[in-house]
């Protein structure tokens, strides 16, 4: 009987609770926490959602994308633990927003408004400690896929540790993605000097003769990605005298554009004791074929954690192109028949990708196995399929090619393992 009364109480009281919801009390705080990361002045969203008037003006659109779970565009589901900066809406929060609109969007009292979020402009973490810019404006040729590398000295006269990196594309209409590399060899400057135009061509990597290891990847940008700071004691090492290679993948598709991308570097404080060097390791399959017409083709990759390779994983960065449908990274322990999901995306959208950082790092123990599963839709029913007529698709750097890839941002328990991989610097402080 008590259970019956409890259910009746919820049914009877819920409408009045929803009716009490106002913009100034509840909705403004929801929009701050889950929407204003993008819906603010100077960011990627088409309008700012920082006032009651904006919430009313865009009400029809907001209701539709919230109801259809298009927005917020948080993609991971059923992941191990929690990710930092998770801006997904719970079912209860969605219903609160929709019910508020159904109740004709009461504004509430101005005194109940939360303090406005600080204006930070284009830099998500505030002004960076250093900014690297492409040397000059680059006029992007009218071709489909262009890989161009631009070189910039860091100007640091000692080794420094980074806590975060943010790429700000100069022209989002044509920037497909950005990868940042470190070059200690000086080879990138030579390639730049030989090319009459700004930068140099670099399809598939940072350039001929430039060493590529886990420690040379600095970070990057993909559509929809956000940034955050690494945990205390963890950093990315930038060696003294290294140059940053900004590898731009452009996809102008026949239109004339120009671009001048820049990169913000956030340094560790001199007082922070750094004991973990994070590097990016790829979990990848490059030998696959997605048959023409296949609507759920799976591609997999896996790697065992061999002795000496135990590590802490701080972030996971899954990546596919336009045929991508689902992607999942799992960890299976030795002698275990069940797996643990690190990241799972059931409705892949190239325009909304992320560097997903765990609130608590994932421990990779000896003889664990990390597996990647990618599913692709290469059928005519896929509205994003760029090929007409349909064709078999393989791994490649072009937009019409595909990738089955996830980077793991990790730090080895034994940092000297980097020496065995012929990485020449590790575990130094600024």
N, C-alpha and C positions, 0 to 999 in steps of 0.2 A: 504493500500500500504506500509506503514512503517513496518508493521508486516512481509510482504513478503520479503522486503529488509533485515530485521533483520535475518530471517530464512536463506536467501541466503548467508548472510555474515558468519553465523555460519558454514554452509556447506562448503563454499569456504576456510574459514580461519582455520577450525579445522585441516585439514591434515598438514598444515605448522606448526601449533602449536605443534602437536604431533612430527613432524619431528625435532623440535628444542629440544626435550627432550633428555637429556644426563644422563649418570650415575652420573657424579660428581655433577650435579645440582639437579635433581629431584629424580632419582631412589635411590641413596644412602640415601637420607633423608626418603623416603618411607620405605626402608628396615630397617633403624634405628628405625623408629617409630613403625612399624608393625611386624617386623620379628626378630630383634636381641634380643628381650626378651628371646627367646629360642635358636635362631641360633647364638650362641656365644660360645667361648671356655669354656668348663666345664659345659655346661648346657645340656638339654635333647635332643636337636636336633642333627641329625647325622653329621651335618657340620656347620661351621661358615659362615655367609653370610655378611661379613664385608669388602669385597674388590671387585673391578671390576673383577678380575680373578675368584673369587668364583661365581659371578653372571653369568659369561660366562660359566664356567665349568659345573654348575648345571642348565644351561638355559633350557634344554628340560624338566627337572623335574619341574622346577619352573613354566614354562608356563602351563604345564598340571594341576598342583594342583591349580594354580590361576584360570585357565579357568573353572575347574570343581568345584570351590569354596570349595575345600578340605582344603586349606591353605589361610590365617591363620585360625586356628581352633577355632575361636570365635563363640560360640554357641547361646547366647541369641538373640532373635529377638523381636521387638515390645514391648520393656519393657518401664515401666514408667520412664521418665527422662533418665538419662545416668548413666552408670557404670564407675567407675574409671578404668584407665588402659585398656580401650577398644582398642583392637588391630585388630578390623575388618577392612576390606577394603571396601570402597564405590565402587559402580559400575564404577565411573569415575576413581578411583585409579587403579582398576583392568585393565581397558582398557588402561590406561597410561602405565602400566607394559607390557602388551601384545603387544601394538603398538610399544613400545621401542624395544622389541625383533624382531618384524617384520621389523623394520627399521635397523636391523643388529647391534643393541645394541651399538650405538655410545658412546664412553667413555667421551668425553668432556675435559675441562681444569682442571688440578690438583688444580689450585688455587680456583676452585669452590667447592671443597670437604668440607663437614661440619667437625667440630671437632669430632674426634673419641669418641665414648662412653667410659667412664672409665672402666677399667678391674676390675670386682668385684668378679670373681671366682664363687664359688658355692653359695655364700650368696647373694641373690637378692637385699637386702637393705644394703649391705656392712657388715663389721664385726659386729656381734652381741655383746651385752654387756655381755652375759653369754652363755655358750654352755653346754648342757646336753648330755651326751653320754651313749649309752648302755654300761654297765660295761666291757663287753668283747665280742669277736666275737662269734656269735651264729650259730651253724651248723643246718640248717633247715632240719627237717626230710622229707623223701620223701613221703609225704602224700598230699592230695588235699588241704584241708583247715586247717590251724594251727593258732590258736589265742594264742599269748604269750605276757605276760606283763613283762616289765622290769622297775625297780624302781630306781629312782635317787633323792637324796636330792637336793634341790635348793641351799642350803647354805646361804640363805638370813636370816639375824638376825633381820629383820623388815619386815613389809608388804611392798610389792612393786607393782607398776602398770606397766603393759605391754602395749606397743603400737602395737606390732606385734610379731608373732611367725612363724618361718620357720622350717619345717621338711625336712631334707636331707636324703632320704633313702640310706642305704648302698648298696643295691642291688635291682635295679628297676625291674629286671627280675622276682622276686618272691614276692615283696611287693604289696599286693592288695590294702590296705589302712592303715592309721595310725590314731588313736584317742589318744589324750592327756587328761589325767584326773589329778585332784589335789586330794591328800589324806592328810587330817589333822589327821586322826584317828590312823595312825601308823600300820593299819592292812596290808597294802601292804608289809611292811618290814617283817612282820611275815610270810606271804605267801611265800615271796622270800626266807627266811631263811629255810623253811621247804622243799623246792624243791632242789634236788641235782644238777640239771642243772641250767644254768643262767635263771633268771626270773621264771615265773610260768604260768601254763595254765590258760586261762581266757576267755573261749568261751562265747560270748554274753555280756560282761561287764568288768569292771576293776577287778573283783574278789569277791569271797564270803565274805560277811560281810562289804564291803566297801560302804559307803553311796554314792548315785548318785543323784545329783540335778542339776539344771541349772547352778549353780555356780561352780560345780566341773569339767565341761568340759572346757578345756583350748584352744583347737584348734585341728588341724589335717592336714592330707595330703591325697589327692586323685590324681590319674594320671592326669597330665595336670594343676594342680592348681598352681597359682601364689600368691604372698603375697604383702601386702601394709600396710601402717601405718593407724591407726585409726585417726579420726578427733581430733582437739584440744579439750581438756576437756573430752575426752572419753578414757577409759582404761579398761583392764581386771585385776582384783585384784588377786595377789598371796599372800596368808597369810603367815606370818612368820612361819617358821618351816615346811611348807607343803612339801610333796614329790610329784614329778611328776611321774605318771604312763604312760609309753609309751606302748600303746596296739598295737601290730603288728598283722596284718592279713596277713599271708603268703599263697601263692598258688604256691608251687613248681611243682605240677603236675608230680611227679615221678622222678624229676631230683635232683641231689645233689647240694646244694648251701649253702653259708654262708652269714651272714649279720651283720652289726654293724651300725645301724641308729643313727643319732644325731639330736639335736634340738637346734636352736638358739633363744635366748630371747632378745627382744629389749625393753629396759626400758624407761618409761617416764622420761623426764628431771625433776630435782628437782624444777625447776622454773614453771613448768606447773601446772595450777590450774585444778584439776580433779573434775568434778561434776557429771559425768555420768559413771556408772559401766555397761559395756556391758556383757551380758550373752547369752548363746546359748540355745534357746528353740526349741524343735522338733515339727514340724507339720507332723503327721505320721498316717498311717493306717497299722495295723499289722494283721488284720483279713480279709484276702482276699484269693481267689483262682483264678489263671489264668488257664482256661481250656486248655487242650492239643489241639493244632491246631488253637487256636484263634489268629488272626493276628492284632487285634486292641482293646484289652480288656482294659476297663477303670476302674481305682481304684481311689476313692476320699477320702478326709478328709477335715474337716472344724472345725474352732473354733471361737466362738464369743469373742469380747473384752468386758468383763464384767466391771462394775464399779470398778475403782481402778487399772485396768490393762492397762490404756493408756500408750503408749510407742512410742519411736523413733526407727525405724528399720534401721540399718546401713549396713547390708549385708544379703544376702540370699544364702543358700548352698543347691541346689537340689541334690538328690542322688537316683539312681537306679542301677541295675546290667546289665547283658548282654541281657536280654529280653526287656529292656527299649527302647521305641520308641519316646515318647513325654512326656514332663513334663511342668507344668505351675502352678504358684502361683499367685492368684489374691486377691484383697481387694475390698469388696463391702461395701458401706456406708449404714447406716440405711435409710430406705424408698427410696432407689435408686434401679432402675431396671438394671443399668449398672454396670459393674465391671472394676476395674483398674488392669492392668497386672503389677506384680512386677518382675517376670521373666518368660520367655517362651522359651522353646527349642523344636524345631520341628524335629530335627534329632539327638536324643540323641546318644552319643558315650561314653562308659565307660572310654575310654582312654583319654578323654578331658573333665574334670570336673573343676569346679571353685568355689572359695569363691568370689561371686560377690558383690562388695561394691558399694553402691550408691554414686554419687557425692553429692547429697542432701538427707538427711534421709527421710524415709517415716513415716508420722505420723499415728499412729493407734489410732483412737478416740473411745469413748465409743459406744458400740453396732455395731462397724464395724464387718464384718465377713471376716476372712482370709481362703481361700480355696486352697487346693492342688488337682491337677488332674494329674494322671500318666496313660499313655497308654503303653501297652505291646504287643509284637509280639512273641507269643509262637508257631509259625508255623515252618514247615520245610523250608520255604522260607527265614527265618531269618538266615543269614550266621553265626551269633554270637551265635545262640542257642546251648548251651553246651550239651543238652540232645538228645541222640539217642539210643533207640526210644524216641519219645516225651512223656512227662508226665505232669500232672497237677503240677503247681508250686505255692507255698505259701511263706509267709514271712519267712525269715530265715537269719542267719549270713553267710551261706556258699556261695561260688561263684555261685553255681548252683541253689541257692534259689533266691528270689527277695526282693526288698525293694521299698516302696513308701514313700519317706521321703524328707523333706526339713527343714534344720535348719534355724532359724531366729536369726541373731545376733542383739540383741536389748537392749535398756536401758529403764527401766520403768521411767515414769515421777515422780512417788513417790518412791524413792529408799527404803523406809521402807517397801514396799510390800514384799521385800525379806525376812524380818523377819517373816512375816505371812506364808511364804513357808518354815519356819524353816531353812533359810539360815542364818548362825550366824555372818556374817561380811558384811559390806557394806559401801561404800562411804568414805573410808579412804585414806589418802595420804601417800606417802612414805616419 
